[in-house]
């Protein structure tokens, strides 16, 4: 499957399967987890960097602009908001992982703690 884009959204949506495939290929993308620290510590996608959604704007320098950025949260709502913030900051290759960490775990994909 290819990433999908809603015409009114400045980002593309990808499934957890697509995100897993990209991470397995090690294609240089980065995963930004926008949940709260306690949620992140309970389990997150391998290699994910924690930047809570409320901190995306003030910590934008920690998000690479030269790589595809995959935003993830619990179910996909906060990460969609983070994508909107990132787009407003000029990021162009941004993706929202639909279903978030919850869908990732349901698929049985690995998590780090």
C-alpha positions as CSV (number, residue, x, y, z in Angstrom):
1,X,0.0,0.0,0.0
2,X,1.0,3.6,-0.6
3,X,0.6,6.3,1.9
4,X,-2.7,8.1,1.7
5,X,-3.3,11.8,1.9
6,X,-6.5,13.5,2.6
7,X,-6.7,16.6,0.5
8,X,-7.2,18.9,3.5
9,X,-4.3,17.4,5.5
10,X,-0.7,18.5,5.1
11,X,0.6,15.0,5.8
12,X,0.2,11.4,4.7
13,X,-1.4,8.5,6.6
14,X,0.3,5.1,6.8
15,X,-0.7,1.9,8.5
16,X,1.3,0.2,11.2
17,X,2.2,-2.5,8.6
18,X,3.6,0.2,6.3
19,X,5.5,1.8,9.2
20,X,6.9,-1.6,10.3
21,X,8.0,-2.3,6.7
22,X,9.8,1.0,6.6
23,X,11.5,0.5,9.9
24,X,12.5,-3.1,8.8
25,X,14.1,-1.6,5.6
26,X,16.0,0.9,7.7
27,X,15.2,3.5,5.1
28,X,16.3,6.4,7.2
29,X,12.9,7.5,8.5
30,X,12.6,8.6,12.1
31,X,9.7,7.8,14.5
32,X,8.6,10.6,16.8
33,X,6.3,9.4,19.7
34,X,4.2,12.3,20.8
35,X,2.6,10.7,23.9
36,X,3.3,11.6,27.5
37,X,6.5,10.3,29.1
38,X,4.7,7.7,31.2
39,X,3.0,6.3,28.1
40,X,6.3,6.2,26.3
41,X,8.0,4.4,29.1
42,X,5.2,1.7,29.2
43,X,6.3,0.7,25.6
44,X,7.1,2.4,22.4
45,X,8.1,1.6,18.8
46,X,11.7,0.5,18.5
47,X,14.0,3.5,18.1
48,X,11.3,6.1,18.6
49,X,12.2,9.5,20.1
50,X,9.9,11.0,22.6
51,X,8.7,14.6,21.8
52,X,5.3,15.1,23.5
53,X,2.7,16.8,21.3
54,X,2.7,19.9,23.4
55,X,6.5,20.2,22.9
56,X,6.7,19.7,19.1
57,X,6.9,23.5,18.4
58,X,9.5,24.3,21.0
59,X,11.6,21.2,20.3
60,X,11.4,21.3,16.5
61,X,15.2,21.4,16.2
62,X,15.2,17.8,17.6
63,X,13.2,16.6,14.6
64,X,15.2,16.0,11.5
65,X,14.1,17.9,8.4
66,X,16.2,15.8,6.0
67,X,14.4,12.5,6.7
68,X,10.8,11.2,6.5
69,X,9.2,11.7,10.0
70,X,6.7,9.2,11.2
71,X,4.6,10.6,14.1
72,X,2.9,8.1,16.4
73,X,0.8,8.4,19.6
74,X,-1.7,6.1,21.3
75,X,-4.3,5.8,18.6
76,X,-3.5,8.4,15.9
77,X,-5.2,11.6,17.1
78,X,-2.3,13.4,18.9
79,X,0.1,12.3,16.1
80,X,-2.2,13.9,13.5
81,X,-2.1,17.1,15.5
82,X,1.7,16.8,15.7
83,X,1.7,16.4,11.9
84,X,-0.3,19.6,11.6
85,X,2.2,21.5,13.9
86,X,5.2,20.1,11.9
87,X,3.6,21.2,8.6
88,X,3.1,24.7,10.0
89,X,6.8,24.7,10.9
90,X,7.7,23.8,7.3
91,X,8.3,20.1,7.5
92,X,7.2,18.4,4.3
93,X,7.8,14.7,4.5
94,X,5.5,13.9,7.5
95,X,3.4,10.8,8.1
96,X,0.8,9.9,10.7
97,X,0.8,6.2,11.8
98,X,-2.9,5.3,11.9
99,X,-4.1,3.4,14.9
100,X,-0.9,4.4,16.8
101,X,0.9,2.3,19.3
102,X,-2.3,0.5,20.2
103,X,-2.6,-0.9,16.7
104,X,1.2,-1.6,16.6
105,X,0.8,-3.7,19.8
106,X,-2.3,-5.5,18.5
107,X,-0.3,-6.6,15.5
108,X,2.2,-8.2,17.9
109,X,5.0,-5.9,16.7
110,X,8.0,-5.4,19.1
111,X,8.1,-2.5,21.6
112,X,10.9,-1.1,23.6
113,X,10.7,-0.1,27.3
